[in-house]
């Protein structure tokens, strides 16, 4: 079986056992138990490319559900960020699938369209936060107008949202794939690899073993240990042997990279906290100084007002609670700068101003 290295997940979910395990394990609904997985048939999704845009990462299957067919549209999302309008995209793809079924005669006139399970498989670093129901994206409308709005909900499989403890209890290749993606150390990788080798050892699973071998050697491991020269693996046993021989060196490299990342993160956080604390202290000090200066100006203005009304400095001190020395200092400042609080030069007499304008 040819391996598409640009869309490795498409290769994985082109195997019936991967689709079966995905539905049985991660779609926790009772109706899944009624599916006849022996009837799984992979469909050609090229019509989506022809009519809309390149969607080579998507996989479409159909499976018998009683006397009828159920179509499973699996959209594999490798983007690092969430697509906020994924519900609109899924509605479009499901509509194109129905158009294709009608155009090719799979659905005859007056026959009902088959049910479709739209699924999004996301393996991004951050958690998915987009609406899974298109109704959440449409403006609320009053009264009977709501009856005419489209309705579609897709099933989200967010790999990163599953706890390690939960995945470890699931013994199939899909759970192994998710655990590989979540692994943080070479020991984690080797532990999953050993378990996977025991789960897919049947002769009928040779193609799936080959898909994992190629993915580990060409896609997964190079991203975990950049710069390492990896051989062309023939099987999973060779991957395991290589890991067992080089795991110590890789551990040291991963620890070093983790330490460097931790130092950089610590410096950044320290700088941010330092700036934040500095700004906070500056604001507090500025506020305190401003309040103190404002209170001083109010006290000086009150003292000058009382003195102008003929009150003695001793009486003003007793009334305001200020020390007599401070009252006398305000009196001296008022005599030196009668125009106000700010030290401005005394007014120059009119004769002196006229004299100053005369030429020498």
Beta strands, then each sheet from edge to edge (+ up, - down):
strand 1: 35-43
strand 2: 59-65
strand 3: 68-77
strand 4: 115-122
strand 5: 155-158
sheet 1: 1+ 2- 3+ 4+ 5+
end
